[in-house]
């Protein structure tokens, strides 16, 4: 709990800092001018994304041999969002604990779920970014994208070939961050194989790509809400490049790196710092923080249901 409070205060301090730097008065004025109809549309689009990713989770669970009611599956997905603001979103492994407590499913069986979800998201982000970089002709970014694609292929190959997996494991175990997590992952190797078959990868990647394209539309709508009529290719590039930078740092939700990268890219385009700050704050409020709040509420429902189940057993 102490760590969570510290993170909350650090987050609040960071946002207050960038808002103060950009001029609080101008920031407030920008938000007051935001068109409410676009806010409604953005919330709808982001809610649609959650439904799509919930369906993706159902496919992954079934590939792991875990069959739960669709309604419970979607509640489980939403509950996992309570830990979205963790390094790489890996805190969503809390879903494995919910599955164990409610259905008696071993954690080692379900733990591949979150890692494959994150891998799907990362590949989808790289896919969209590769497309917009090609359209924009920003060829100087092709090299880092190619490196990322090679890394993604290596990870997928590792999940299919055990000898290759063991070599990567021996490399990762040198780092403290991975050393603490690698044991649970090792026990779940068969689960990683079943979630990376050609058919499952095709289905989950397609859903991931669709959800991130909707996210790109949502970001574009926020720009329109601030009366900025950039083309959707540019707004997608700015947001996805910033997200990717934040993701690779393994900071909780890319905090700080994503926001500052986003603001930097927009100011280079001639946008005032205060307006750029208003845009990224609105994007984060309607995506990460919107999802996290839903996750916290759903987690309480899960915990209350568990308590009622225990009382009924007694």
N, C-alpha and C positions, 0 to 999 in steps of 0.2 A: 504493500500500500504506500509505503514511504517513497519508493522509486516512482510510483505512478504520480504521486503528488509533486515530486521534484520535476518530473517531465512536464506536467501540466503548467507549473510555474515557469519553467524554462520556455515552453511554447508561448505562453501569454507574454512573457518578457520579450521574446523575439518579435512577435507580431506588434506589440506596443512600440518596440524600438523602430521597426521599419516604417510604421505608420507615423510616428513622431518625426522621423527623418524626412518623410515625404510631405510633411505639413498636415497635421490632424484636421485643420479647418477645411483645407481643399479636399482631403480624403473624404470627409463627411459629406461635403457638397457633391462630390462625384457619386457617392452611394445614393444620395437622395434623388439624383437625376436618373438613376438606373430604371429602365422601363419594367414595370411589374409583370407585364404579360410575358416577357422573356424569362423572368424568374420562375413563373408557373411552368413554362415549357421546359426549362432546364431541369426542374425537379421531376417532371414527368419522364424525361429522357433518362435521367440518372436512376429512377426507380425501375425503368424498363431494363436497364443494364443489370441491376441486381437480380431481376427475374431470370434473365438469360444466363447469368453466371450461376444462379441457383440450379438451373437445369443442367448446366455443365457439371456441377458437383454430383448430381444424380447419376450421370453417365459414369463418372469416375468411381463413385461408390459401388455401382453395379459391377464395374470391371474388377473391383477388389472383392467381389462376392458378398457385398454388404447391401442388403435390400431393406429399405425402410420406407414408410409411406411418404408420398410426395409432399404432403403438407409439412410433415416433420422435417423432411429434407430441406425445404425452403427456410423453415424456422432455424434449423441448424446452421445453414449458410449465413443467415442474418446475424445469428448469435456470434459466429466467428468474427464478424466485422468489428466487434467490441475490441479486438486486439489488432485491428488494422494498423494502428500507429505504433508498430514495432519494427525493428530492423528487417527490411525486406518483406514485412507482413508475416514473418514466420511465427509470430505469436498466435496466429490463427490455428495452430496445432491444438488450441484449447478445444476444438471440435472433436478431437480424438478422445479427450477426457469426457465430453458430453456423451459420445457414443458408448464409451465404456460404462459410464454411470447409468445410462438409460437402457442400453441394450446388451450390456455385458460383452461388448466387442473389444478384443485385445488392442491396446494402443499400437503395438507393433504392426498390426494388420491395417489400420487406418492411417497411420502417419504419412504414407506417401501422398495422401490426398492434397495437403496444403502445398507441398513442394512441387507437385505436378501442376497445381493451379497457378502458382507463382511463375513456373517455367512457361506455361501457356501464355500468361499475361506478358511476360518479358518478350517472348517470341513475337507476339501480336504487335507489341509496341515497336519492336525493331522492324517488323514488316511494314507497318504504316509509315514509319520514319524513313525507311529505305525508299518507299514510293515517292514521298513528298520531296526528299532530297534529290531524287532523279528528276522529278518534274521541275524543281527549282534550279537545277543545274549546279547545285552546290557540291561539285565533284571532290572537293577537298575533304569532305566528310565520308567519302566512300571507304577509305582505308580503315578508320575505326569501326565502321559498320561491318566491313568484311571480317575484321578480327572478332567482333561480337557474334557474327553468324558461325564462324569456325568454332567458337566456344560453345554455342548452342548445339551444334552438330556433335561435338565431343561429348557433351552431357547426355544427349539422347542415345549415342552409341554406347556410352558407359552403362546405361540402364538396360541395354540389350546384350552386351558382352561382359560377362562377369570378370574376366581377367583384366579387361581395360578399366572396369569399375574399381577393382582393387588397387590398380596403379594410381588412379585419381584419388582414391581414399587415402593412400599412404602419403600423397602430396598434401592434401587438405588437412590431415591430422597434425601437421606441423604448426598450424595456426590455431591459437587459443579459441577463437570464435567458433571454428568448425569442430575442434577437438571435443568440445562439450556436447555436441549434437550428433557426432558421427556414429556413435554406438547404436542409438535408436534407429538411425537410417540403415545401418548395416543389417540389422535384424529384419528389415522390411524389403530386402532386395527383390524377393519374388513379387511383392506388390508393385514395385516400380516397373517390373517387366510387364505385368498385366495391364498397367495404365499407359504403357507406351507402345502397344501394338499398333499396326498401321491404321486399323479401323477406328480405334479409340482416339488416336492422335488426330486423325482427319476430322472426326466429330468435334472434339474439344477445341482444336485449333480454329475450326470454322466459327464456333460460337464465341471464342475469345476475340477473333478478328472482328466479328459483327459488333460485339459489345464495345470494343475500343473505337470502332468507326462511329458508333453512336456517341461515345464520349467526345470524339473530335467535333461532331455536330453540336454537342452541348457547349463546348468551349467557344465555338464560333458564335453561338447564340448569345453568350455572355458579352462577347465583343460588340455584337449588334445592340445589346441592351445598353451599352455605354456609348452608342452612336459612332462606333468605329467600324467602317465598312471595308475591312481588309478581306482579301479572298481567303477561303477556307483552307487552302493549301498552306498559306503563310501562318495562320493561327494554329494549325495543327503542328507545323514544324516547331514553332516557338514552345508550345505546350509539351509535345512529346520529347523534344530534345532536353527540355528542363526536367521532365519526369525521369528520363533515362539516366541523366547525370545524378539525380537524387537517388535513384534505385541502386546504382553501382557503388555508391558510398556506404550502403547498408545502414544509413541513419534512419531512425524512425520516420516513416513516410517521406524520407528525403528532406526532412525539416531543415530549412535554411538554404540548402544547396538548390533545391527546386525553385524556391521563391526568388532567390537572388539571381539565379540564371535567367529566369523568366523576365524579371525586371530589367536585367542587363541587356537582353536581346531586344526588348521593346524600346528602351531608351536609345539604343543604337539606331533604331528606326525613326527616332525623332519624337517618341511619345514621352510626355512629362513623367517624372518619377512618381508623383502623386497619383496619376491616372493608372500607370502600370501597376502600382501597389494595390489600388482599388480593384483592378481586374483580377490579379492573382488571389487576393483575399476572398473575393466573391467565388472564384473557381474552387478554392480549397474548402470554403464553407459549404458549398453545394455538392461537393464530391466526398472528400475524405471525412470531413467532420459530420456531414449529413449521414454518411454510412456508419460512422462510429457511434453516433447517438442512437441510430436504429439498432445497432448491434448491442449496445448497453441495455436498451429497453427489452430486447428479445432475450438477452441473457437472463434478466430478472424473471421473465416468464418461464424460461427453462428451469431455473433454480426453484421457482415456486412450484412448478409442476412436479419436480423431483421430490420436494418436501411433501406434497400431497400424496404422491405414490408411496412414500415411506410410511406415512400416517395410515394409509389404507391397508398396508401390509401388516402393520402392528395391530 
